Each structure stands twice: as C-alpha cells, then as structure tokens.
Amino acid sequence: MDIFETSRITSRLRKYGGENILRKIVTILCISLILIMSGCNHNSIPKISEEQAKSLVLKSHAINIGKVEIKSVSHKGNEYIVKWENKENCENGTDYINDENGKIINGETSIC
C-alpha cells in the first residue's frame, strides 16, 4: 500500500462519513475496555471479620508456652495478614487467613 492508495482510502472515508464511523468504533472499544477492566477488579467482601481472624490465630498458637499477642492485622486481596508475637517463648510470626472460610493458608514463624 503506497501513500496515494492510503490517501484515496482516507478521502473515501471522509466522503461517506467514515470519521464518524471511526469515532464510534473507538468509543465502543474504549467503553468495552473500561467495562472489562472494572469487572476484573472485583473485591469481594470478607465473610469473616478481623476479630475472627485474630481469634483463629490465638487459638492456633494456644498450645505454645506463653501468651500470644497480636501485633497487627491487615486485609489484602482475599486474606487477612495477622502478625503476632510470643515474648515468653521468644517467638513471632505472620499468619495468612482466608477471608472466606477462616482457614490458615500459610504461616511464618521465627524463634529468637
């Protein structure tokens, strides 16, 4: 395709209202993209509360020596991130709790 052929196509589009058609196509594509992106950004409401997540962590570490103290709780994605510490046992860690069913997904523990 050379420059003259491109020029002819452009002039034909202008002659038959092609600019309006192109605007409509671009508008439809932009709206579709926005709808798709907003649909993919779905954040569900947690089924368990922050307090329940804390309670689950305390129960899971109740068999240890000493008392477990919750340092922080945050919610990211579909899980609660609970940081805890047990000074008497010289232990601390982070537990990841599923916000739908309350199961501990993963846990990291450090001992001094």
C-alpha positions in Angstrom: 0.0 0.0 0.0 1.5 3.3 -1.1 0.8 6.8 0.0 -1.6 7.5 -2.8 -3.7 4.5 -2.0 -3.8 5.5 1.7 -4.8 9.0 0.6 -7.6 7.6 -1.5 -9.0 5.5 1.3 -8.9 8.4 3.7 -10.7 10.7 1.2 -13.4 8.0 0.7 -13.9 7.6 4.4 -14.4 11.4 4.7 -16.7 11.4 1.8 -19.0 8.7 3.2 -18.8 9.8 6.9 -16.0 7.5 7.8 -14.7 9.8 10.5 -18.0 9.3 12.4 -17.7 5.5 12.0 -14.1 5.6 13.3 -15.2 7.7 16.3 -18.0 5.2 17.0 -15.6 2.2 16.8 -13.0 3.9 19.1 -15.7 4.9 21.6 -17.1 1.3 21.6 -13.6 -0.1 22.1 -12.9 2.3 25.0 -16.1 1.6 26.7 -15.6 -2.2 26.3 -12.1 -1.9 27.7 -13.4 0.1 30.7 -16.1 -2.5 31.4 -13.7 -5.4 31.2 -11.1 -3.7 33.5 -13.7 -2.8 36.1 -15.1 -6.3 36.0 -11.7 -7.8 36.7 -11.1 -5.5 39.6 -13.7 -7.3 41.8 -13.0 -7.1 45.5 -15.3 -9.4 47.5 -16.5 -8.6 51.0 -14.8 -10.8 53.6 -17.1 -13.4 55.2 -15.1 -13.4 58.4 -14.3 -10.3 60.5 -10.9 -9.0 61.6 -11.8 -10.1 65.1 -12.5 -13.6 64.0 -9.2 -13.7 62.2 -7.4 -12.6 65.4 -9.3 -15.3 67.3 -8.2 -18.0 64.9 -4.6 -17.1 65.2 -4.8 -17.0 69.0 -6.4 -20.4 69.0 -3.9 -21.9 66.7 -1.0 -20.8 68.9 -2.7 -21.5 72.3 -0.7 -24.8 72.7 2.6 -22.9 72.9 4.3 -21.8 76.1 3.4 -18.2 77.0 0.8 -15.8 75.7 0.4 -14.8 72.1 -0.1 -11.1 71.4 -1.5 -9.8 68.1 0.7 -7.0 66.8 -1.2 -6.1 63.6 -4.0 -7.2 61.3 -4.4 -6.1 57.7 -6.5 -7.2 54.8 -5.1 -7.7 51.3 -6.7 -9.4 48.4 -8.7 -12.3 49.8 -6.8 -12.8 53.0 -6.1 -11.3 56.4 -2.4 -10.9 57.4 -2.0 -11.3 61.1 1.3 -10.5 62.8 1.8 -11.9 66.3 4.4 -12.3 69.0 5.0 -14.5 72.0 7.7 -12.9 74.2 7.8 -15.7 76.8 8.6 -18.3 74.1 10.8 -15.9 72.1 8.7 -16.5 69.0 7.0 -14.3 66.4 5.4 -14.7 63.1 2.8 -14.0 60.5 -0.3 -16.0 59.6 -2.3 -15.6 56.4 -6.1 -16.3 56.9 -8.5 -16.9 54.1 -11.3 -14.3 54.5 -13.9 -16.6 53.0 -13.6 -19.7 55.2 -11.2 -18.7 58.0 -8.6 -21.4 57.3 -4.9 -20.6 57.8 -3.4 -20.5 54.3 0.2 -20.1 55.3 2.2 -19.3 58.4 5.7 -18.0 59.0 7.3 -18.4 62.4 10.6 -17.1 63.8 12.3 -18.2 67.0 15.0 -16.0 68.6 
